[in-house]
């Protein structure tokens, strides 16, 4: 193995009593292509945040080409050659790709002020920008506004901006997140063709992509490294299979057993049994009127059950009132949002606050738009901002399980993208367990680990979300959804 260009030694990080990084030691050689995998909440993005300076470790060291950068600011690490991309796009929507990459190069060369004065004297910088864009297949889109680009091209532009910094190490946090399957393969072809002197570490949940492109795989579980090995060794390791198949999971966090529920004498759900593990994410799919929202209402206690049981952990909550279930750890985000219109954003958040990992600081980090609007009244927010606030306010109760009922309904595509990014971060980085009802089946399946399809108040089909996403016959049969 060649000399390590990036190395961590015994990195540790705690949020209160929660250990999110546990004695992490790893080394990336020059030009490597490594994947970082693990179940939701394993600490993958936390590790990237520690390496890049977004978080400060409680213990341990980070070195880049032998230089200790543990205390270096994030911007200084970029200048030294350590660059990352994010799960959520952080692009300039009104700039063209050419303008954005040129601005990044100007910043690298410390002549950013000249960008706003015109670039007639910066021909070499413009030429470099065009070369980067053409290498990534964005040459034809160089002069289009970024907001008009397909999502796959926007993800490529994120990588182009990273390349503009001339990285020695490139950390990619789910670069294919939200990208259609056919486009994600193309995106990783581009990543595989990056210059040989750039070391790449990428987080990815699609195991087909991981095994295709990674030469070495790092498996994380519960904040620590379980295994670091070549793809075949990882594939064959029983501990890895146990983690991904869930055999090592404890008792279900939320469980419905043989639930029958409805309104008056009308039965809507009949014999529904399902469970949600710790750190689990479940999509509830089905046509209108099959009982999806009723299932959430029955879980929350707004609809009484005629038979069966609802358990939160080992506790039977079947007969508890809704507010008691909320106190026990169920969080509910309804279609109606139900924010307080005469309270400010910050007042909406603090009125619901309970002790735990979610506070206004972590909420504003997840939803920067709410930080900007924290002094505005609830009725002064757009529909998308109200939905963010409804979700954020429920998180402030620090629930163990989050029930989401059509959170993206009626929202503009750009807001849906922002919200799905936040939900994905909640699931992958924070380990929030969720049950998601969503008519946009593709969105729900890309966000979650497992899926259930309801038909006439009963469970008609169960499958891992990624498997169901590519089972076009089942999606068409039960949802009338035709995918290319």
PADRENBA-885507 format. One record per residue (C-alpha): x, y, z; chain. Coordinates in Angstrom, 3 decimals, decimal comma. Example, Ala and Ser with C-alpha at 12.3 -4.5 7.8 and 13.67 -1.06 7.14 Angstrom:
BEGIN
{site {12,300 -4,500 7,800} "A"}
{site {13,670 -1,060 7,140} "A"}
***
This chain:
BEGIN
{site {0,000 0,000 0,000} "A"}
{site {1,337 3,458 -0,867} "A"}
{site {1,787 6,195 1,711} "A"}
{site {-1,483 7,558 3,119} "A"}
{site {-2,545 10,957 1,816} "A"}
{site {-5,345 11,230 4,414} "A"}
{site {-5,290 9,519 7,785} "A"}
{site {-7,409 9,594 10,935} "A"}
{site {-6,349 8,143 14,276} "A"}
{site {-8,787 7,276 17,073} "A"}
{site {-11,361 9,947 16,160} "A"}
{site {-14,106 10,287 18,735} "A"}
{site {-17,215 12,445 18,909} "A"}
{site {-20,141 12,552 21,327} "A"}
{site {-23,368 14,530 21,298} "A"}
{site {-24,100 14,509 25,005} "A"}
{site {-24,307 10,835 25,993} "A"}
{site {-24,702 9,709 22,367} "A"}
{site {-21,442 8,366 20,899} "A"}
{site {-21,495 9,107 17,158} "A"}
{site {-17,842 8,438 16,329} "A"}
{site {-15,932 5,751 18,196} "A"}
{site {-12,140 5,444 17,827} "A"}
{site {-12,184 5,750 14,031} "A"}
{site {-8,814 5,093 12,400} "A"}
{site {-8,499 4,898 8,628} "A"}
{site {-6,041 5,727 5,864} "A"}
{site {-6,603 6,682 2,218} "A"}
{site {-3,754 6,107 -0,217} "A"}
{site {-3,188 8,402 -3,172} "A"}
{site {-5,587 7,676 -6,028} "A"}
{site {-7,733 5,226 -4,057} "A"}
{site {-11,448 4,641 -4,688} "A"}
{site {-12,981 3,731 -1,323} "A"}
{site {-16,642 3,403 -0,335} "A"}
{site {-18,058 4,152 3,116} "A"}
{site {-21,182 2,125 3,872} "A"}
{site {-23,337 1,243 6,859} "A"}
{site {-26,953 1,211 8,038} "A"}
{site {-28,843 4,436 8,676} "A"}
{site {-27,439 6,304 11,665} "A"}
{site {-24,095 4,471 11,555} "A"}
{site {-22,166 7,760 11,572} "A"}
{site {-21,009 7,978 7,958} "A"}
{site {-21,768 11,644 7,323} "A"}
{site {-20,629 12,478 10,853} "A"}
{site {-17,217 11,041 9,929} "A"}
{site {-17,109 13,169 6,765} "A"}
{site {-18,047 16,219 8,841} "A"}
{site {-15,218 15,481 11,270} "A"}
{site {-12,659 15,009 8,501} "A"}
{site {-13,654 18,222 6,700} "A"}
{site {-13,907 20,409 9,795} "A"}
{site {-17,673 20,809 9,946} "A"}
{site {-17,493 19,123 13,357} "A"}
{site {-14,710 19,237 15,938} "A"}
{site {-13,622 15,833 17,289} "A"}
{site {-13,551 15,253 21,039} "A"}
{site {-10,384 13,188 20,612} "A"}
{site {-8,087 11,861 17,891} "A"}
{site {-6,143 13,373 14,993} "A"}
{site {-6,538 13,998 11,265} "A"}
{site {-3,541 14,351 8,942} "A"}
{site {-3,359 15,358 5,289} "A"}
{site {-0,087 14,462 3,571} "A"}
{site {1,499 14,147 6,992} "A"}
{site {0,326 17,552 8,238} "A"}
{site {-1,924 17,604 11,301} "A"}
{site {-5,122 19,435 10,277} "A"}
{site {-7,245 18,421 13,288} "A"}
{site {-7,673 22,031 14,407} "A"}
{site {-7,648 23,631 10,945} "A"}
{site {-10,810 25,507 9,846} "A"}
{site {-12,895 23,939 7,080} "A"}
{site {-11,876 26,590 4,522} "A"}
{site {-8,192 26,021 5,263} "A"}
{site {-8,626 22,284 4,671} "A"}
{site {-10,116 23,001 1,250} "A"}
{site {-7,112 25,130 0,362} "A"}
{site {-4,832 22,278 1,426} "A"}
{site {-6,647 19,893 -0,935} "A"}
{site {-9,450 18,309 1,108} "A"}
{site {-12,814 18,850 -0,604} "A"}
{site {-16,290 17,406 -0,182} "A"}
{site {-19,739 17,410 -1,731} "A"}
{site {-23,012 17,264 0,205} "A"}
{site {-26,139 15,103 0,078} "A"}
{site {-28,150 18,256 -0,598} "A"}
{site {-27,196 20,450 -3,548} "A"}
{site {-25,393 23,637 -2,532} "A"}
{site {-25,369 25,351 -5,909} "A"}
{site {-25,968 28,899 -7,175} "A"}
{site {-29,298 28,492 -9,022} "A"}
{site {-28,995 31,781 -10,951} "A"}
{site {-25,427 31,235 -12,170} "A"}
{site {-24,497 29,127 -15,151} "A"}
{site {-22,156 26,160 -14,633} "A"}
{site {-19,409 28,133 -16,378} "A"}
{site {-19,878 31,086 -14,050} "A"}
{site {-20,027 28,881 -10,942} "A"}
{site {-16,875 26,912 -11,753} "A"}
{site {-15,047 30,092 -12,787} "A"}
{site {-15,978 31,702 -9,469} "A"}
{site {-14,652 28,646 -7,599} "A"}
{site {-11,328 28,821 -9,465} "A"}
{site {-11,088 32,574 -8,815} "A"}
{site {-11,548 31,860 -5,114} "A"}
{site {-8,865 29,184 -5,255} "A"}
{site {-6,475 31,655 -6,902} "A"}
{site {-7,514 34,391 -4,415} "A"}
{site {-8,798 36,691 -7,159} "A"}
{site {-12,523 36,228 -6,461} "A"}
{site {-13,135 39,992 -6,445} "A"}
{site {-12,234 40,098 -10,139} "A"}
{site {-15,117 37,762 -10,967} "A"}
{site {-17,579 40,609 -10,480} "A"}
{site {-15,527 42,995 -12,642} "A"}
{site {-15,561 40,804 -15,712} "A"}
{site {-13,197 38,074 -16,804} "A"}
{site {-11,754 39,436 -20,019} "A"}
{site {-8,294 39,372 -18,442} "A"}
{site {-8,788 35,921 -16,902} "A"}
{site {-8,712 33,790 -20,025} "A"}
{site {-6,690 31,001 -18,397} "A"}
{site {-9,280 30,642 -15,622} "A"}
{site {-12,166 30,478 -18,090} "A"}
{site {-10,274 27,900 -20,155} "A"}
{site {-9,745 25,752 -17,052} "A"}
{site {-13,457 26,036 -16,203} "A"}
{site {-14,467 24,879 -19,674} "A"}
{site {-12,023 21,967 -19,488} "A"}
{site {-13,503 20,789 -16,150} "A"}
{site {-17,063 21,021 -17,442} "A"}
{site {-16,225 19,135 -20,635} "A"}
{site {-14,445 16,393 -18,655} "A"}
{site {-17,684 15,839 -16,719} "A"}
{site {-19,902 15,948 -19,805} "A"}
{site {-21,335 19,378 -18,976} "A"}
{site {-19,871 21,282 -21,898} "A"}
{site {-23,222 21,644 -23,686} "A"}
{site {-24,859 22,928 -20,483} "A"}
{site {-22,118 25,409 -19,591} "A"}
{site {-24,161 28,544 -20,318} "A"}
{site {-27,570 27,409 -19,025} "A"}
{site {-28,905 28,628 -15,685} "A"}
{site {-28,175 25,966 -13,070} "A"}
{site {-31,811 25,833 -11,955} "A"}
{site {-32,818 24,585 -15,433} "A"}
{site {-30,451 21,600 -15,414} "A"}
{site {-31,698 18,040 -14,805} "A"}
{site {-30,915 16,844 -11,291} "A"}
{site {-28,246 14,426 -12,496} "A"}
{site {-26,365 17,264 -14,180} "A"}
{site {-26,663 19,369 -11,034} "A"}
{site {-24,955 16,578 -9,086} "A"}
{site {-22,195 16,529 -11,705} "A"}
{site {-21,836 20,282 -11,306} "A"}
{site {-21,245 19,736 -7,568} "A"}
{site {-18,306 17,518 -8,522} "A"}
{site {-17,096 20,090 -11,055} "A"}
{site {-17,009 22,734 -8,313} "A"}
{site {-15,061 20,338 -6,117} "A"}
{site {-12,549 19,694 -8,922} "A"}
{site {-12,107 23,440 -9,322} "A"}
{site {-10,394 23,454 -5,917} "A"}
{site {-7,748 21,006 -7,249} "A"}
{site {-8,388 18,444 -4,510} "A"}
{site {-5,964 15,808 -3,346} "A"}
{site {-8,805 14,048 -1,491} "A"}
{site {-12,447 14,178 -2,618} "A"}
{site {-15,174 13,129 -0,172} "A"}
{site {-18,546 12,479 -1,846} "A"}
{site {-21,587 12,244 0,433} "A"}
{site {-24,150 10,192 -1,509} "A"}
{site {-23,370 11,770 -4,886} "A"}
{site {-26,185 9,793 -6,552} "A"}
{site {-28,841 10,666 -3,950} "A"}
{site {-32,114 11,409 -5,724} "A"}
{site {-30,642 10,641 -9,148} "A"}
{site {-32,550 8,133 -11,341} "A"}
{site {-30,919 4,708 -11,591} "A"}
{site {-29,793 5,065 -15,197} "A"}
{site {-28,234 8,480 -14,511} "A"}
{site {-26,509 7,332 -11,291} "A"}
{site {-24,512 4,715 -13,206} "A"}
{site {-23,370 7,421 -15,626} "A"}
{site {-22,470 9,705 -12,725} "A"}
{site {-20,263 7,008 -11,190} "A"}
{site {-18,632 6,355 -14,543} "A"}
{site {-17,535 9,987 -14,380} "A"}
{site {-16,293 9,546 -10,799} "A"}
{site {-14,346 6,429 -11,766} "A"}
{site {-12,627 8,401 -14,538} "A"}
{site {-11,376 11,169 -12,243} "A"}
{site {-7,594 11,765 -12,337} "A"}
{site {-5,545 8,993 -10,744} "A"}
{site {-3,861 11,370 -8,301} "A"}
{site {-7,181 12,219 -6,573} "A"}
{site {-8,166 9,968 -3,659} "A"}
{site {-11,930 9,401 -3,482} "A"}
{site {-14,052 8,294 -0,522} "A"}
{site {-17,779 8,080 -1,267} "A"}
{site {-20,873 7,260 0,774} "A"}
{site {-23,455 5,238 -1,127} "A"}
{site {-26,432 3,025 -0,229} "A"}
{site {-26,766 1,276 -3,589} "A"}
{site {-24,667 -1,853 -3,090} "A"}
{site {-24,543 -2,569 -6,827} "A"}
{site {-22,739 0,741 -7,322} "A"}
{site {-20,505 0,187 -4,286} "A"}
{site {-19,314 -3,232 -5,439} "A"}
{site {-18,833 -1,984 -8,994} "A"}
{site {-16,742 1,099 -8,311} "A"}
{site {-14,997 0,683 -4,946} "A"}
{site {-11,627 -1,055 -4,638} "A"}
{site {-11,904 -0,979 -0,839} "A"}
{site {-14,999 -0,755 1,386} "A"}
{site {-15,237 0,622 4,921} "A"}
{site {-18,264 -0,659 6,859} "A"}
{site {-19,495 1,478 9,772} "A"}
{site {-21,912 0,437 12,524} "A"}
{site {-22,928 2,451 15,598} "A"}
{site {-20,230 5,074 15,144} "A"}
{site {-17,311 2,669 14,652} "A"}
{site {-15,634 0,726 11,862} "A"}
{site {-16,822 -2,867 11,701} "A"}
{site {-14,697 -3,923 8,725} "A"}
{site {-12,375 -2,485 6,101} "A"}
{site {-11,644 -4,835 3,213} "A"}
{site {-11,931 -5,512 -0,512} "A"}
{site {-15,445 -5,866 -2,000} "A"}
{site {-15,492 -9,676 -2,083} "A"}
{site {-14,434 -9,988 1,545} "A"}
{site {-17,094 -7,484 2,573} "A"}
{site {-19,731 -9,288 0,511} "A"}
{site {-18,927 -12,613 2,184} "A"}
{site {-18,572 -11,363 5,758} "A"}
{site {-21,443 -12,717 7,942} "A"}
{site {-21,308 -9,654 10,213} "A"}
{site {-21,966 -7,337 7,288} "A"}
{site {-24,855 -9,491 6,076} "A"}
{site {-26,234 -9,484 9,626} "A"}
{site {-26,105 -5,696 9,800} "A"}
{site {-27,811 -5,201 6,445} "A"}
{site {-30,374 -7,958 6,906} "A"}
{site {-31,199 -6,722 10,382} "A"}
{site {-30,552 -9,994 12,201} "A"}
{site {-28,735 -8,152 14,947} "A"}
{site {-31,531 -5,672 15,582} "A"}
{site {-33,221 -5,527 18,966} "A"}
{site {-36,965 -5,473 19,590} "A"}
{site {-38,945 -3,425 17,027} "A"}
{site {-39,176 0,258 17,867} "A"}
{site {-42,760 0,515 16,572} "A"}
{site {-44,976 -2,510 16,024} "A"}
{site {-48,550 -2,995 14,836} "A"}
{site {-49,949 -6,476 15,424} "A"}
{site {-53,120 -7,678 13,677} "A"}
{site {-54,621 -4,185 13,768} "A"}
{site {-58,217 -3,692 12,733} "A"}
{site {-59,350 -0,064 12,681} "A"}
{site {-61,868 2,240 11,050} "A"}
{site {-64,548 4,850 11,561} "A"}
{site {-67,736 3,839 13,343} "A"}
{site {-68,725 0,488 11,886} "A"}
{site {-66,703 1,011 8,731} "A"}
{site {-63,549 -1,129 8,747} "A"}
{site {-60,631 0,509 6,915} "A"}
{site {-57,702 -1,586 8,148} "A"}
{site {-58,047 -5,311 8,696} "A"}
{site {-55,315 -7,565 10,051} "A"}
{site {-52,380 -5,191 9,513} "A"}
{site {-49,105 -6,276 11,108} "A"}
{site {-45,808 -4,465 10,585} "A"}
{site {-42,757 -3,405 12,539} "A"}
{site {-40,193 -0,618 12,356} "A"}
{site {-36,706 -1,345 13,737} "A"}
{site {-34,400 1,090 15,476} "A"}
{site {-33,068 3,531 12,832} "A"}
{site {-35,593 2,048 10,375} "A"}
{site {-37,400 3,875 7,603} "A"}
{site {-40,632 2,546 6,102} "A"}
{site {-42,614 3,784 3,093} "A"}
{site {-46,385 3,174 3,172} "A"}
{site {-47,647 3,046 -0,400} "A"}
{site {-50,989 2,432 -2,067} "A"}
{site {-53,711 4,065 -4,095} "A"}
{site {-56,021 6,663 -2,562} "A"}
{site {-58,442 5,285 -0,002} "A"}
{site {-56,601 2,061 0,863} "A"}
{site {-55,929 3,057 4,480} "A"}
{site {-52,476 4,643 4,553} "A"}
{site {-53,403 7,738 6,556} "A"}
{site {-55,738 5,672 8,719} "A"}
{site {-52,792 3,461 9,641} "A"}
{site {-50,863 6,516 10,854} "A"}
{site {-53,924 7,843 12,678} "A"}
{site {-54,400 4,480 14,394} "A"}
{site {-50,728 4,426 15,372} "A"}
{site {-51,038 7,920 16,836} "A"}
{site {-54,353 7,228 18,594} "A"}
{site {-56,604 9,530 16,596} "A"}
{site {-58,500 6,476 15,326} "A"}
{site {-59,378 3,738 17,779} "A"}
{site {-58,486 0,142 16,988} "A"}
{site {-61,120 -2,585 17,111} "A"}
{site {-58,606 -5,401 17,412} "A"}
{site {-54,882 -5,916 17,741} "A"}
{site {-52,145 -3,886 19,402} "A"}
{site {-49,823 -0,934 18,843} "A"}
{site {-46,488 -1,074 20,676} "A"}
{site {-43,725 1,480 21,062} "A"}
{site {-40,699 -0,541 22,066} "A"}
{site {-41,968 -3,058 24,627} "A"}
{site {-44,793 -0,776 25,756} "A"}
{site {-48,356 -1,382 24,599} "A"}
{site {-49,759 2,052 23,739} "A"}
{site {-52,993 0,806 22,132} "A"}
{site {-55,219 2,519 24,716} "A"}
{site {-53,205 5,697 25,236} "A"}
{site {-54,590 9,072 24,141} "A"}
{site {-52,716 10,837 21,321} "A"}
{site {-50,967 13,307 23,639} "A"}
{site {-49,784 10,422 25,821} "A"}
{site {-48,369 8,677 22,750} "A"}
{site {-46,568 11,880 21,851} "A"}
{site {-45,086 11,989 25,333} "A"}
{site {-44,060 8,346 24,935} "A"}
{site {-42,072 9,174 21,794} "A"}
{site {-44,334 9,217 18,727} "A"}
{site {-44,006 12,298 16,521} "A"}
{site {-46,811 13,237 14,122} "A"}
{site {-46,614 15,516 11,071} "A"}
{site {-50,046 15,743 9,480} "A"}
{site {-51,052 16,797 5,978} "A"}
{site {-52,626 19,955 7,448} "A"}
{site {-49,296 21,107 9,024} "A"}
{site {-51,164 22,716 11,967} "A"}
{site {-48,564 25,346 12,796} "A"}
{site {-49,466 28,287 15,030} "A"}
{site {-50,101 31,170 12,587} "A"}
{site {-49,823 33,940 15,200} "A"}
{site {-46,495 32,707 16,616} "A"}
{site {-43,103 33,337 15,078} "A"}
{site {-41,047 30,504 13,620} "A"}
{site {-38,855 30,388 16,710} "A"}
{site {-41,864 30,489 19,029} "A"}
{site {-43,458 27,610 17,097} "A"}
{site {-40,280 25,629 17,711} "A"}
{site {-39,707 26,448 21,362} "A"}
{site {-43,314 25,899 22,414} "A"}
{site {-42,937 22,224 21,481} "A"}
{site {-39,407 21,704 22,782} "A"}
{site {-38,445 18,755 24,956} "A"}
{site {-34,911 17,860 26,083} "A"}
{site {-32,883 15,840 23,585} "A"}
{site {-30,620 15,963 20,555} "A"}
{site {-32,934 18,287 18,586} "A"}
{site {-32,855 21,945 19,631} "A"}
{site {-33,122 25,219 17,719} "A"}
{site {-29,443 25,070 16,774} "A"}
{site {-29,670 21,610 15,189} "A"}
{site {-33,023 22,480 13,589} "A"}
{site {-31,598 25,609 11,954} "A"}
{site {-28,640 23,584 10,704} "A"}
{site {-31,092 21,154 9,071} "A"}
{site {-33,394 23,907 7,768} "A"}
{site {-31,322 27,060 7,048} "A"}
{site {-34,398 28,676 5,524} "A"}
{site {-36,116 28,603 8,926} "A"}
{site {-33,143 30,364 10,511} "A"}
{site {-33,594 33,162 7,978} "A"}
{site {-37,318 33,371 8,757} "A"}
{site {-37,144 32,777 12,511} "A"}
{site {-38,732 36,136 13,322} "A"}
{site {-41,616 35,778 10,855} "A"}
{site {-45,109 34,747 11,909} "A"}
{site {-46,389 31,349 10,855} "A"}
{site {-48,938 32,891 8,500} "A"}
{site {-46,178 34,835 6,727} "A"}
{site {-44,483 31,672 5,483} "A"}
{site {-44,903 30,006 2,110} "A"}
{site {-46,503 26,554 1,948} "A"}
{site {-43,104 24,914 1,673} "A"}
{site {-41,733 26,877 4,630} "A"}
{site {-44,805 25,954 6,679} "A"}
{site {-44,147 22,293 5,914} "A"}
{site {-40,524 22,662 7,027} "A"}
{site {-41,735 24,311 10,226} "A"}
{site {-44,291 21,551 10,881} "A"}
{site {-41,580 18,912 10,510} "A"}
{site {-39,073 20,916 12,546} "A"}
{site {-41,552 21,547 15,345} "A"}
{site {-42,233 17,816 15,660} "A"}
{site {-38,493 17,110 15,778} "A"}
{site {-38,250 19,556 18,685} "A"}
{site {-40,304 17,065 20,723} "A"}
{site {-37,380 14,644 20,204} "A"}
{site {-39,520 11,685 19,139} "A"}
{site {-38,213 8,128 18,840} "A"}
{site {-40,450 7,537 15,794} "A"}
{site {-41,626 10,134 13,274} "A"}
{site {-44,898 9,611 11,358} "A"}
{site {-45,037 11,686 8,151} "A"}
{site {-48,319 11,997 6,250} "A"}
{site {-47,835 13,304 2,689} "A"}
{site {-45,119 15,842 3,614} "A"}
{site {-44,437 16,779 -0,034} "A"}
{site {-48,041 17,208 -1,165} "A"}
{site {-48,675 20,322 -3,246} "A"}
{site {-45,133 21,669 -2,984} "A"}
{site {-42,965 23,076 -5,757} "A"}
{site {-40,230 20,740 -7,064} "A"}
{site {-37,429 22,895 -5,625} "A"}
{site {-39,045 22,743 -2,164} "A"}
{site {-39,573 18,979 -2,479} "A"}
{site {-35,872 18,635 -3,270} "A"}
{site {-34,960 20,678 -0,197} "A"}
{site {-37,310 18,726 2,060} "A"}
{site {-36,258 15,310 0,778} "A"}
{site {-32,658 16,308 1,390} "A"}
{site {-33,521 17,179 4,988} "A"}
{site {-35,463 13,933 5,517} "A"}
{site {-32,597 11,930 4,019} "A"}
{site {-30,172 13,657 6,380} "A"}
{site {-32,463 12,862 9,331} "A"}
{site {-32,529 9,193 8,365} "A"}
{site {-28,916 8,674 7,313} "A"}
{site {-27,038 11,023 9,645} "A"}
{site {-29,236 11,236 12,713} "A"}
{site {-30,772 7,750 12,668} "A"}
{site {-34,341 9,082 12,982} "A"}
{site {-36,862 6,259 12,559} "A"}
{site {-39,701 7,247 10,220} "A"}
{site {-42,892 5,926 8,698} "A"}
{site {-43,629 7,850 5,503} "A"}
{site {-46,929 8,014 3,634} "A"}
{site {-46,303 9,555 0,229} "A"}
{site {-48,087 9,518 -3,138} "A"}
{site {-44,795 10,147 -4,950} "A"}
{site {-43,731 6,500 -4,780} "A"}
{site {-40,333 7,065 -6,349} "A"}
{site {-39,493 9,768 -3,816} "A"}
{site {-40,619 7,589 -0,901} "A"}
{site {-38,683 4,543 -2,108} "A"}
{site {-35,481 6,517 -2,638} "A"}
{site {-35,705 7,865 0,907} "A"}
{site {-36,528 4,692 2,835} "A"}
{site {-35,079 1,274 3,525} "A"}
{site {-38,271 -0,812 3,462} "A"}
{site {-41,715 -0,505 1,897} "A"}
{site {-45,230 -1,825 2,385} "A"}
{site {-48,067 -1,591 -0,138} "A"}
{site {-51,630 -1,472 1,179} "A"}
{site {-54,592 -2,757 -0,828} "A"}
{site {-58,162 -2,656 0,515} "A"}
{site {-56,955 -2,106 4,061} "A"}
{site {-54,554 -5,041 4,078} "A"}
{site {-50,860 -5,453 3,342} "A"}
{site {-50,536 -6,706 -0,220} "A"}
{site {-46,775 -6,533 -0,669} "A"}
{site {-43,586 -6,035 1,382} "A"}
{site {-40,081 -5,488 0,032} "A"}
{site {-36,864 -3,533 0,535} "A"}
{site {-37,397 -0,103 -0,985} "A"}
{site {-34,589 -0,372 -3,521} "A"}
{site {-35,882 -3,743 -4,692} "A"}
{site {-39,432 -2,431 -5,076} "A"}
{site {-38,191 0,657 -6,908} "A"}
{site {-37,038 -1,606 -9,737} "A"}
{site {-40,013 -4,000 -9,580} "A"}
{site {-42,008 -2,218 -12,255} "A"}
{site {-44,651 -4,918 -12,544} "A"}
{site {-45,583 -4,674 -8,850} "A"}
{site {-45,628 -0,878 -8,913} "A"}
{site {-47,904 -0,878 -11,930} "A"}
{site {-50,184 -3,555 -10,485} "A"}
{site {-50,812 -1,922 -7,117} "A"}
{site {-50,125 1,766 -7,773} "A"}
{site {-50,786 2,155 -11,497} "A"}
{site {-47,273 3,567 -11,719} "A"}
{site {-45,353 3,040 -14,935} "A"}
{site {-41,620 3,554 -14,764} "A"}
{site {-39,318 3,567 -17,746} "A"}
***
